Amino acid sequence: MRDTFESLCDKVYARTSYGMREEFAEHRGYKLVWSNNRAEWMVPHRGFRKGDVLRLDANHIAAYADKKDLDEWAPNLPGLPLYSNAFEARKQRGLGVGYVDTINRNQLMEFGFTEEAAKDLVRMINNPDVSVDTVLEHANSIMRRWKQWFKGTKPRKPSFGVEAIHDECYWVNSYWLNTVLLYVNTGDTYDRTLCYDVIDDSFFLGSWGDWWEEHERNHDRECRIGPRRLKGK
């Protein structure tokens, strides 16, 4: 069934939990992406085809409609329910809280941090007076001392500093300019590490390579300049 504005509203209201999910595309359409930074739903330039298997994050909804209709509907769709707990929304209401809580202590411990280090990182992430750079540099100061070891099939690799991904085709704001991602570098493009998504103002555990592929799919890529990696912002 093709979506209407009302059915898309229902899909938005259903986004109340974090985590990835898969959906089989019953029709052609577009993956709508909620941006915490802009506080709006964004319609990507390219859509998906019927039969595609869609990997959807908490801030994604599969919209089975024409782009012309989605461009008209998107500004009037309700906000993502999870956004009510995000930093920007609460800051606008005068609440003193930190960034979007997309990672927790248990996830950091599973990744390799000790319980004490994981507690400290979560505390820093949720402290509005602690900068993004400070959080990532603190994580790097711990991870750089790690010796590579394997627990089952899960590697833990030492880090080499904090780096930034710049998208010459994307403007964030006057502070971040075209910096779209910061991450603790552990050597390889697809290494799982601690990252900060500038566009969505959220920390997560993942790879910058996977993030960039998703970023390209979700935004107009008529500009064909690839990612530029720099140390620091």
C-alpha positions as YAML, in Angstrom:
chain: A
units: angstrom
residues:
- id: 1
  name: MET
  ca: [0.00, 0.00, 0.00]
- id: 2
  name: ARG
  ca: [1.26, 3.45, -0.90]
- id: 3
  name: ASP
  ca: [1.68, 5.89, 1.97]
- id: 4
  name: THR
  ca: [-0.49, 8.91, 2.65]
- id: 5
  name: PHE
  ca: [0.41, 11.82, 4.90]
- id: 6
  name: GLU
  ca: [-1.67, 10.23, 7.67]
- id: 7
  name: SER
  ca: [0.03, 6.83, 7.38]
- id: 8
  name: LEU
  ca: [3.45, 8.49, 7.54]
- id: 9
  name: CYS
  ca: [2.41, 10.27, 10.73]
- id: 10
  name: ASP
  ca: [1.53, 6.88, 12.21]
- id: 11
  name: LYS
  ca: [4.96, 5.55, 11.24]
- id: 12
  name: VAL
  ca: [6.63, 8.51, 12.93]
- id: 13
  name: TYR
  ca: [4.64, 8.02, 16.14]
- id: 14
  name: ALA
  ca: [5.77, 4.37, 16.19]
- id: 15
  name: ARG
  ca: [9.47, 5.31, 16.37]
- id: 16
  name: THR
  ca: [9.85, 5.13, 20.15]
- id: 17
  name: SER
  ca: [12.88, 2.84, 20.59]
- id: 18
  name: TYR
  ca: [16.49, 2.70, 19.44]
- id: 19
  name: GLY
  ca: [18.04, -0.06, 17.33]
- id: 20
  name: MET
  ca: [18.40, -1.19, 13.74]
- id: 21
  name: ARG
  ca: [15.61, -3.02, 11.91]
- id: 22
  name: GLU
  ca: [15.07, -4.45, 8.43]
- id: 23
  name: GLU
  ca: [12.08, -3.91, 6.18]
- id: 24
  name: PHE
  ca: [11.27, -5.46, 2.83]
- id: 25
  name: ALA
  ca: [10.33, -2.72, 0.37]
- id: 26
  name: GLU
  ca: [6.83, -3.49, -0.92]
- id: 27
  name: HIS
  ca: [6.93, -0.52, -3.31]
- id: 28
  name: ARG
  ca: [9.45, 2.01, -4.51]
- id: 29
  name: GLY
  ca: [9.94, 4.96, -2.22]
- id: 30
  name: TYR
  ca: [12.38, 6.94, -0.08]
- id: 31
  name: LYS
  ca: [14.03, 6.52, 3.30]
- id: 32
  name: LEU
  ca: [13.10, 9.59, 5.35]
- id: 33
  name: VAL
  ca: [15.79, 10.63, 7.84]
- id: 34
  name: TRP
  ca: [15.17, 12.64, 10.98]
- id: 35
  name: SER
  ca: [17.92, 15.19, 11.74]
- id: 36
  name: ASN
  ca: [18.22, 16.28, 15.36]
- id: 37
  name: ASN
  ca: [20.44, 19.15, 14.27]
- id: 38
  name: ARG
  ca: [17.78, 20.57, 11.94]
- id: 39
  name: ALA
  ca: [14.78, 19.22, 13.86]
- id: 40
  name: GLU
  ca: [13.13, 18.06, 10.66]
- id: 41
  name: TRP
  ca: [12.60, 15.10, 8.35]
- id: 42
  name: MET
  ca: [14.85, 15.03, 5.29]
- id: 43
  name: VAL
  ca: [13.99, 13.43, 1.94]
- id: 44
  name: PRO
  ca: [17.07, 11.97, 0.18]
- id: 45
  name: HIS
  ca: [17.73, 12.59, -3.48]
- id: 46
  name: ARG
  ca: [17.76, 8.91, -4.36]
- id: 47
  name: GLY
  ca: [15.14, 6.40, -3.36]
- id: 48
  name: PHE
  ca: [14.90, 2.63, -3.02]
- id: 49
  name: ARG
  ca: [13.29, 0.08, -5.32]
- id: 50
  name: LYS
  ca: [10.57, -2.48, -4.78]
- id: 51
  name: GLY
  ca: [12.15, -5.63, -3.41]
- id: 52
  name: ASP
  ca: [15.08, -3.90, -1.70]
- id: 53
  name: VAL
  ca: [15.90, -4.94, 1.86]
- id: 54
  name: LEU
  ca: [16.08, -1.72, 3.85]
- id: 55
  name: ARG
  ca: [18.27, -1.31, 6.94]
- id: 56
  name: LEU
  ca: [16.54, 1.29, 9.05]
- id: 57
  name: ASP
  ca: [17.87, 3.01, 12.15]
- id: 58
  name: ALA
  ca: [15.74, 4.58, 14.87]
- id: 59
  name: ASN
  ca: [15.59, 7.89, 12.99]
- id: 60
  name: HIS
  ca: [14.53, 6.36, 9.64]
- id: 61
  name: ILE
  ca: [11.13, 5.56, 8.17]
- id: 62
  name: ALA
  ca: [10.43, 3.91, 4.84]
- id: 63
  name: ALA
  ca: [8.05, 6.13, 2.89]
- id: 64
  name: TYR
  ca: [6.19, 4.60, -0.06]
- id: 65
  name: ALA
  ca: [5.31, 7.74, -1.96]
- id: 66
  name: ASP
  ca: [6.55, 10.00, -4.74]
- id: 67
  name: LYS
  ca: [9.31, 12.46, -3.96]
- id: 68
  name: LYS
  ca: [7.12, 15.40, -4.95]
- id: 69
  name: ASP
  ca: [4.59, 14.44, -2.27]
- id: 70
  name: LEU
  ca: [7.27, 13.71, 0.33]
- id: 71
  name: ASP
  ca: [8.93, 17.08, -0.22]
- id: 72
  name: GLU
  ca: [5.56, 18.68, 0.48]
- id: 73
  name: TRP
  ca: [4.67, 16.49, 3.48]
- id: 74
  name: ALA
  ca: [8.05, 16.32, 5.25]
- id: 75
  name: PRO
  ca: [7.96, 19.84, 6.81]
- id: 76
  name: ASN
  ca: [4.54, 19.07, 8.32]
- id: 77
  name: LEU
  ca: [5.28, 15.61, 9.72]
- id: 78
  name: PRO
  ca: [5.43, 15.32, 13.52]
- id: 79
  name: GLY
  ca: [8.87, 15.25, 15.11]
- id: 80
  name: LEU
  ca: [10.61, 12.00, 15.96]
- id: 81
  name: PRO
  ca: [9.38, 10.92, 19.44]
- id: 82
  name: LEU
  ca: [12.93, 10.02, 20.48]
- id: 83
  name: TYR
  ca: [13.91, 13.63, 19.77]
- id: 84
  name: SER
  ca: [12.09, 14.79, 22.90]
- id: 85
  name: ASN
  ca: [14.99, 13.38, 24.93]
- id: 86
  name: ALA
  ca: [17.68, 14.72, 22.62]
- id: 87
  name: PHE
  ca: [20.07, 17.52, 23.55]
- id: 88
  name: GLU
  ca: [18.78, 20.11, 21.10]
- id: 89
  name: ALA
  ca: [15.11, 19.73, 21.99]
- id: 90
  name: ARG
  ca: [15.75, 19.82, 25.72]
- id: 91
  name: LYS
  ca: [18.20, 22.70, 25.36]
- id: 92
  name: GLN
  ca: [15.55, 24.69, 23.51]
- id: 93
  name: ARG
  ca: [13.24, 24.12, 26.49]
- id: 94
  name: GLY
  ca: [15.95, 25.36, 28.87]
- id: 95
  name: LEU
  ca: [16.85, 21.95, 30.30]
- id: 96
  name: GLY
  ca: [20.47, 21.30, 31.25]
- id: 97
  name: VAL
  ca: [21.21, 17.90, 29.77]
- id: 98
  name: GLY
  ca: [23.86, 16.40, 27.52]
- id: 99
  name: TYR
  ca: [23.87, 14.79, 24.10]
- id: 100
  name: VAL
  ca: [21.54, 12.18, 22.68]
- id: 101
  name: ASP
  ca: [21.92, 9.02, 24.76]
- id: 102
  name: THR
  ca: [22.54, 6.55, 21.94]
- id: 103
  name: ILE
  ca: [25.16, 4.50, 23.80]
- id: 104
  name: ASN
  ca: [25.15, 3.23, 27.36]
- id: 105
  name: ARG
  ca: [27.59, 1.79, 29.87]
- id: 106
  name: ASN
  ca: [26.94, -1.84, 28.95]
- id: 107
  name: GLN
  ca: [27.63, -1.19, 25.27]
- id: 108
  name: LEU
  ca: [30.90, 0.55, 26.13]
- id: 109
  name: MET
  ca: [31.92, -2.33, 28.39]
- id: 110
  name: GLU
  ca: [31.08, -4.87, 25.68]
- id: 111
  name: PHE
  ca: [33.24, -2.84, 23.31]
- id: 112
  name: GLY
  ca: [36.22, -3.04, 25.68]
- id: 113
  name: PHE
  ca: [36.10, -0.26, 28.27]
- id: 114
  name: THR
  ca: [36.31, -1.15, 31.95]
- id: 115
  name: GLU
  ca: [33.21, -0.51, 34.04]
- id: 116
  name: GLU
  ca: [34.80, 2.55, 35.62]
- id: 117
  name: ALA
  ca: [35.91, 3.99, 32.26]
- id: 118
  name: ALA
  ca: [32.48, 3.31, 30.76]
- id: 119
  name: LYS
  ca: [30.77, 5.12, 33.65]
- id: 120
  name: ASP
  ca: [33.08, 8.10, 33.20]
- id: 121
  name: LEU
  ca: [32.40, 8.31, 29.47]
- id: 122
  name: VAL
  ca: [28.62, 8.12, 29.88]
- id: 123
  name: ARG
  ca: [28.82, 10.80, 32.57]
- id: 124
  name: MET
  ca: [30.86, 13.04, 30.26]
- id: 125
  name: ILE
  ca: [28.56, 12.45, 27.29]
- id: 126
  name: ASN
  ca: [25.56, 13.51, 29.34]
- id: 127
  name: ASN
  ca: [27.23, 16.59, 30.82]
- id: 128
  name: PRO
  ca: [26.37, 19.70, 28.73]
- id: 129
  name: ASP
  ca: [29.51, 21.45, 30.00]
- id: 130
  name: VAL
  ca: [31.81, 18.82, 28.49]
- id: 131
  name: SER
  ca: [32.65, 19.35, 24.83]
- id: 132
  name: VAL
  ca: [32.55, 16.72, 22.11]
- id: 133
  name: ASP
  ca: [36.30, 17.05, 21.62]
- id: 134
  name: THR
  ca: [36.92, 16.44, 25.32]
- id: 135
  name: VAL
  ca: [34.82, 13.26, 25.29]
- id: 136
  name: LEU
  ca: [36.60, 11.85, 22.24]
- id: 137
  name: GLU
  ca: [40.07, 12.83, 23.46]
- id: 138
  name: HIS
  ca: [39.33, 11.15, 26.79]
- id: 139
  name: ALA
  ca: [38.22, 7.98, 25.01]
- id: 140
  name: ASN
  ca: [41.35, 8.11, 22.86]
- id: 141
  name: SER
  ca: [43.59, 8.48, 25.94]
- id: 142
  name: ILE
  ca: [42.18, 5.14, 27.17]
- id: 143
  name: MET
  ca: [42.03, 3.32, 23.85]
- id: 144
  name: ARG
  ca: [45.58, 4.26, 22.80]
- id: 145
  name: ARG
  ca: [46.90, 2.14, 25.71]
- id: 146
  name: TRP
  ca: [45.01, -0.95, 24.61]
- id: 147
  name: LYS
  ca: [47.05, -3.81, 23.22]
- id: 148
  name: GLN
  ca: [45.34, -5.65, 20.38]
- id: 149
  name: TRP
  ca: [43.68, -8.78, 21.66]
- id: 150
  name: PHE
  ca: [40.83, -11.02, 20.60]
- id: 151
  name: LYS
  ca: [37.95, -12.18, 22.73]
- id: 152
  name: GLY
  ca: [36.23, -14.71, 20.56]
- id: 153
  name: THR
  ca: [35.98, -12.90, 17.22]
- id: 154
  name: LYS
  ca: [35.93, -9.39, 18.65]
- id: 155
  name: PRO
  ca: [39.17, -7.40, 18.22]
- id: 156
  name: ARG
  ca: [40.18, -4.56, 20.52]
- id: 157
  name: LYS
  ca: [42.66, -2.28, 18.80]
- id: 158
  name: PRO
  ca: [44.69, 0.67, 20.12]
- id: 159
  name: SER
  ca: [43.77, 4.12, 18.82]
- id: 160
  name: PHE
  ca: [45.86, 6.78, 17.10]
- id: 161
  name: GLY
  ca: [44.04, 10.00, 17.88]
- id: 162
  name: VAL
  ca: [40.79, 11.77, 17.02]
- id: 163
  name: GLU
  ca: [40.02, 12.52, 13.38]
- id: 164
  name: ALA
  ca: [37.27, 14.31, 11.49]
- id: 165
  name: ILE
  ca: [35.35, 13.58, 8.31]
- id: 166
  name: HIS
  ca: [34.57, 16.63, 6.17]
- id: 167
  name: ASP
  ca: [31.96, 16.62, 3.41]
- id: 168
  name: GLU
  ca: [32.71, 19.39, 0.91]
- id: 169
  name: CYS
  ca: [29.14, 19.07, -0.37]
- id: 170
  name: TYR
  ca: [27.41, 19.47, 3.01]
- id: 171
  name: TRP
  ca: [27.12, 22.54, 5.25]
- id: 172
  name: VAL
  ca: [26.27, 21.89, 8.91]
- id: 173
  name: ASN
  ca: [26.41, 25.33, 10.53]
- id: 174
  name: SER
  ca: [28.78, 28.23, 11.19]
- id: 175
  name: TYR
  ca: [30.59, 26.34, 13.96]
- id: 176
  name: TRP
  ca: [31.08, 22.90, 12.44]
- id: 177
  name: LEU
  ca: [31.21, 24.17, 8.85]
- id: 178
  name: ASN
  ca: [31.39, 20.99, 6.70]
- id: 179
  name: THR
  ca: [32.59, 18.66, 9.47]
- id: 180
  name: VAL
  ca: [30.04, 15.84, 9.55]
- id: 181
  name: LEU
  ca: [31.70, 13.21, 11.76]
- id: 182
  name: LEU
  ca: [34.37, 12.89, 14.46]
- id: 183
  name: TYR
  ca: [35.78, 9.53, 15.52]
- id: 184
  name: VAL
  ca: [38.56, 7.86, 17.50]
- id: 185
  name: ASN
  ca: [40.88, 6.43, 14.85]
- id: 186
  name: THR
  ca: [41.87, 2.77, 15.28]
- id: 187
  name: GLY
  ca: [43.46, 2.33, 11.88]
- id: 188
  name: ASP
  ca: [40.95, 0.95, 9.39]
- id: 189
  name: THR
  ca: [37.96, 2.50, 7.63]
- id: 190
  name: TYR
  ca: [35.55, -0.14, 8.92]
- id: 191
  name: ASP
  ca: [36.90, -0.55, 12.46]
- id: 192
  name: ARG
  ca: [34.21, -0.22, 15.11]
- id: 193
  name: THR
  ca: [35.04, 2.72, 17.34]
- id: 194
  name: LEU
  ca: [33.54, 5.66, 19.24]
- id: 195
  name: CYS
  ca: [32.09, 8.22, 16.83]
- id: 196
  name: TYR
  ca: [30.21, 11.50, 17.03]
- id: 197
  name: ASP
  ca: [27.62, 12.27, 14.35]
- id: 198
  name: VAL
  ca: [27.71, 16.07, 13.98]
- id: 199
  name: ILE
  ca: [24.51, 16.22, 11.92]
- id: 200
  name: ASP
  ca: [22.43, 14.30, 14.47]
- id: 201
  name: ASP
  ca: [24.41, 15.48, 17.53]
- id: 202
  name: SER
  ca: [24.88, 11.95, 18.86]
- id: 203
  name: PHE
  ca: [27.61, 9.57, 19.95]
- id: 204
  name: PHE
  ca: [27.58, 5.97, 18.72]
- id: 205
  name: LEU
  ca: [29.77, 2.89, 18.36]
- id: 206
  name: GLY
  ca: [30.40, 2.05, 14.71]
- id: 207
  name: SER
  ca: [32.76, 2.68, 11.80]
- id: 208
  name: TRP
  ca: [33.22, 5.88, 9.88]
- id: 209
  name: GLY
  ca: [33.15, 3.88, 6.63]
- id: 210
  name: ASP
  ca: [29.67, 2.48, 7.29]
- id: 211
  name: TRP
  ca: [28.51, 5.90, 8.47]
- id: 212
  name: TRP
  ca: [29.78, 7.58, 5.29]
- id: 213
  name: GLU
  ca: [28.02, 5.06, 3.03]
- id: 214
  name: GLU
  ca: [24.76, 5.75, 4.88]
- id: 215
  name: HIS
  ca: [25.40, 9.50, 4.69]
- id: 216
  name: GLU
  ca: [25.82, 9.29, 0.90]
- id: 217
  name: ARG
  ca: [22.59, 7.33, 0.53]
- id: 218
  name: ASN
  ca: [20.63, 9.78, 2.66]
- id: 219
  name: HIS
  ca: [21.77, 13.02, 1.04]
- id: 220
  name: ASP
  ca: [21.88, 14.50, -2.42]
- id: 221
  name: ARG
  ca: [25.16, 13.33, -3.92]
- id: 222
  name: GLU
  ca: [25.11, 15.29, -7.17]
- id: 223
  name: CYS
  ca: [28.29, 16.75, -5.73]
- id: 224
  name: ARG
  ca: [30.77, 13.91, -6.23]
- id: 225
  name: ILE
  ca: [33.56, 14.93, -3.87]
- id: 226
  name: GLY
  ca: [34.38, 12.10, -1.46]
- id: 227
  name: PRO
  ca: [35.04, 12.32, 2.28]
- id: 228
  name: ARG
  ca: [38.08, 14.24, 3.49]
- id: 229
  name: ARG
  ca: [39.80, 12.96, 6.62]
- id: 230
  name: LEU
  ca: [41.53, 15.45, 8.90]
- id: 231
  name: LYS
  ca: [42.92, 15.29, 12.39]
- id: 232
  name: GLY
  ca: [40.76, 17.34, 14.74]
- id: 233
  name: LYS
  ca: [37.95, 19.60, 13.60]
...
